[in-house]
Amino acid sequence: MNPSKALLALAAVAASVSLAGCGVNAIPTKEEAAKARWADVQNYYQRRADLIPNLVATVQGYAKQERGVLDEVTQARASATHVSVDASTITDPAKFQAYQQAQDKLSGVLGRFTAIQERYPELKSNENFMALQSQLEGTENRISVARKDYNDAVQDYNTTLHTFPGVLWAGTLYHNEKPILPFTAASEAQAAPKVNFDIAAPAGLATTSNTTSTTSTTKP
């Protein structure tokens, strides 16, 4: 090999090692890690959306009078799945907020939807419903974990953008890179939960309940 070429090759290797040691690869590496965690979040949200139609169909067979809640769940699911997202969403405040709000709305409606089972004992004995409910609960847990992992990756990436030596590379080689947006708690989560024990009983059970109450307070 030509001595001059050999020296150039060695210089290139030395430069690469030196740059790597200075953290030149940290920004793209951590950005890709955050995008991977974002993909996990989307995957679990999609899993939840896929479970809901079967769950709604099962409940309809036992609780037709809960039409309002069933319609709410269906509409909230449609809104959540119609929000367009891609890799650019995590750096676009408007798109990210629209996505989070749609998912948070669906989460809120699902809370009321799953409470239906407490009012219909026969529904809790349906194997299909219980299996779907278990899958939904598992998916909700995975969503929570995935969001935390995503936020951790986002914090790591954003910190690198604003601290030395990453801030040097962010101002030169990666000047087009933007901070990534984290998930935040839904506005409803900031307020104390409202506990309501005055839930109306399903049709046909109210009379029985009242009769039992009257009988228990009547003196012989």
N, C-alpha and C positions, 0 to 999 in steps of 0.2 A: 504494500500500500504506500502511496505517496506520503512522505513525511508531513507535508502541509495538510493533507486531507486527514491524516491520523490525528494531528493536533486539533483540527476543527471538530472532529468527532468527539475527542476527549473534552473539548471546551463545551460542546453541546450537552454532553452527559453531565458535566460539572454544573452547568447552568441549570439544567433540569432539576438536579438534586438540590441545588441551592434554592431555587424557586419553590420547590415542594416543601423544603424546610421552612420557608417564609410564609407558608399557608396559602399559596396561590390557588391550590385546588380545593381549599376548604369551602368556599362559597358554592361552587357548582355541586360539590359532593353533598353538602347539607341541604341544598335546594332539592336535589333529587330524592333525598331521604324524606323531606317534607311532602313532596309530591306522592311518594309511595304511601305514606300514612294517609294522605288525602284520598287516595284510591281505595284504601281500606274502609274509610268512613262511607264513601259512596257505595261500596259493595254491601255493607250492612244495612244502609238505608234502603237499598234496592231489595234486599232480602226481606225487610219488613214490609215493603210495599207489595211484594209477591205473596206474602202470607195473608194479608188483609182480606182480599176478595173471598177466599175460602172460609175464613173465620166469619165474615159477615153473612155468607150464605148459610152457614151452620146455625147461627143465632136466629136468622129469619124464621127457621122452622119451629123455633120454640118461643120466640118473643116478637110476634108480628106487631104487637102494639107499641114496640119501641122504634117505630118507623123513623121518628125524628132523629134519634141518635145514629141509627144505621145510615141514614142519608148524609148526616154530618161527616161520618167517617169516610164514606165513599167520596164525598166532595173534597174533603181535606186531602185524601190520598191522591185524587186527580190533580189538585193544585200542586202538591209536593212533587209529583212525577213529571209535571209539565214545565217545571223550572229548568231551563237549559243550563247545564254546567260543563265545564271543561277545565283544562289545566290553568287557563288564564283566570278562572273564577277566584282563585285564592289570592290574587293580587288586585282584584277589582272590588272595591267596597260595596258598590251598588248591587252587583250580581251576587256577591257573597252574602250580603244581608238578606236579599230576596230568598236565597236558598235556605238560609238558616231559619228565617221567619216561617217559611212554608213547612219545614220539618218540625219546628217547635209547635206550630198550630196542630199538625197531625198528632204529635205526642200528647198534646192537651186533650184532644178529642178522644184519643184511644184510652185515656185515663177514665173518662166517663163510660166509654164503651165496655171496658173490661169489668166495670162495677156492676154491669147488668147481671152477671152470673150469680151475684149474691142474692138477687131477687127471684131467681128461677132455679130452685134446687134440682129440678129435673135436667136442666141444662148442664149442671156440673157432673151429671152421671153419664153424659154423652162422651164416649171415648174419642170420637173425632174432634170434638170441641176441646177436650182436655189436652189432646196431643198438639193441636194448633196453638192453644193458649201457652203451652209449655215452650213451644218453638218461638213464639212471639216474645215471651219473657226472656228467653235466652238471647234472642237477637237484640232486645233493648239493652241487655247487659253488655253485649259485644259493642254496641254503638257507643255506650258510655266509655268503655275502655279505649275504643278506636279514637274517639274524640280527644281523650286525654293524651294518647300517644302522639296524635297529630299536633296538639298544642305544644307538647314538649319539643317536637321536632321544629316547629315554627319558632319557638323561643330560642332554640339553639341557632337556627339560621339567622334570625333577625339580630341576635346578639353579635354574631360574627360580622354582619354588615356594619355594625356601629362601634366595634372595638378594634384595637390594634392587634395584629397587622391587617385584619380583614378590611378595615375602613380604607386602607391604602389601595387595595385591589378593587374595592367597590367604587372608588373614585377614578379608577383608570381602566383596567381590563373589563370590569363588570359594571360600568356606569349605568347600564340600562336595567340592571336588576332592581326589583322593587321589594319592599318588605312584604311578607306573607301575612295574611289576616288569620287570627285565631278564632276559634269558637268562643262565644261568651254565654253566660247564663241567660235563659229566657227571662223576659221582664216579669212573668208570673212567679218565677222562682225567688224574686226579691221580696215578695209579700208573704206574710204568714198564711199557711193553708187554712181554708175555711172548712170547718167540720160541721156537717149537717146530719143530725140523727133523725130528722123529720122527713124521711124519704117515703113517698107514697107507695103503698103496696100494690102489686099487680091486680088487675080486675079479678074479682072473685075471691080474693084473699082478705080484702078490707073488712067485709061483713063478718067473716069468721073470726078475725082478730078482735073486732069490737065486741062480738058476742062473748068471746072468752074473757075479755077484760071486765065486762059487766057482770058475768057470772062469778068471777073471783072476788068481786067487791060486794056482792049481795049477801046479807046476813041470813042465816037459816031461820 
